[in-house]
Every structure is written in structure tokens, then in C-alpha cells.
């Protein structure tokens, strides 16, 4: 099942050159795990709540691929280039498959009540 890595990165007061170095190296760390960018700092149209900062979304073939990438030596080597200079949150989440129906999910949750 497809998995996504979603990062909510707060805007820094000043962009540190190491963040650019991180950006230059991240794709090479993702390639062995078949990862790709889906969203990378595009315009955010906030409709509910607050969303200060940027969104980054990566796609991997599975949760295992996403976890293996995040834990890989290559990614761990460049990670501090970002985390030392940008505040943010990062999650790995499993996507839904073809034919997903939220009404079916609601029915399952209703039964559990």
C-alpha cells in the first residue's frame, strides 16, 4: 500500500545554506527506496485552522519503504542539515487503496461503538 511522508516545516527567519545542501542531497537518499516528491513547498490555501510554514509530501511504495528510507544511513547523514535549522513535524502515513469508500469505514467505526 502506498505510503506518504508528510512534513510541516515552519518558515525560518533566515534560510541557512545547510538546508539547501540537504535539498540538493535528499533525492539520492530516496531513490533506492523508490521515493518521490509529491508536494514541495507549494502555495498553501488555508481553509481551516492555522498553517504557518510549508508542506512537503513524499510518496513511497509502502510504509516499509518509507521507514527504511528514513532510517537509512544515507538519509541520517544529511538529516541534521535540515533539523538543525528548520522547526517542523514529520509523519509517515499509509494511504488508502483503490476503491476506498469512507462510508464503509464509517460503518465499521459505527459497529465498534
N, C-alpha and C positions, 0 to 999 in steps of 0.2 A: 504494500500500500504506500502510495506517495506520502512523503513527509516534508514538512516545511520547517525551516529555521527562521524565526521572526525576531528581529532586533528593533527595539525602540531606543534610538540614540538621541540624547539631549544635545542641543546645539552648544558647542564650546564658545567661550568668549573669543578665542583665537584658535585657528586651526594649526595644530602642531605638525611639523614636517614628518614626524614618525607615523602619523595617521595616513599620510599619502604613501609612505613606504609600505604600510600594511595593505592599503588598497592595491598597490602595484603587485603584491605577492599573493593575495588571497586566492585568486582563481587557480593558480598552480597547486594549491593545497586541496582544492575541491575536486579537481579533475580526476584523481584516482578513485573518487567515490561517486562519480557521475553527478556532481552538484552543479547547479547553475543559478544565476541571479534571475529572479522574477521581478523584484522591485528593488531599486537602489536610489533612495533619496528623492523620489518624485514628489511633485506637489501634493500636499495633504489637504483635503477638503474636510475639515472637522465639522460634523453634524451634531454630535452629542459629546458632552464632556470636554476635557482639555487634552490636547496632544502637542505638547511642546517638543519640538525636535523632528527627527527624520525616521522613516521606516526603511528597513532593509529586509527583504524576504528572499530566502534561498530555497531551492527545491532539490530534493534527493529522492531516489527511487524507493527508499524505505527509511524507517526510523533507525534501523541498524546502520545504514549508510551514513545518516546524519550524525549519529552518535560517534561512529568510528572516525568520521572526519574531524569532529570537534575534539576528540581525544588523541588525534594523530600527532606524532612528533613534529611534523611539518607545520601544522596549524598552531600547536602550542608554542612553537618557536617565535611566530610572528604575533601571537595574541597580545602580549604586553604592549606592542606598538599602538594598539587601539585602546586597551583598557587603562593604560597609564594616563591617557589624555582625553578620553570621552566617557562620560557617565551614561549608563544605559541599562537596559534589561534585554535578556535573550532567552528564548524558549525554543524547544523542539516539539512539534505537534504533528500527529498523524492526520492525514487528510481523509476524506470520505471517498468511497469507491463510486464507480459508475452506477447510476440508478438510485443513488441515495435519496431517501424520502424522509423529510423531517417529521411528517405526520406519523410514520411508522415508529420513529424514535420517541415521539410524544406518547404514543400508545404504550410502548414498553415502559416508559417512565411512569405513566398513569397506573399501570398494573402494579408497579413497585410501591405505590403509595399506600 
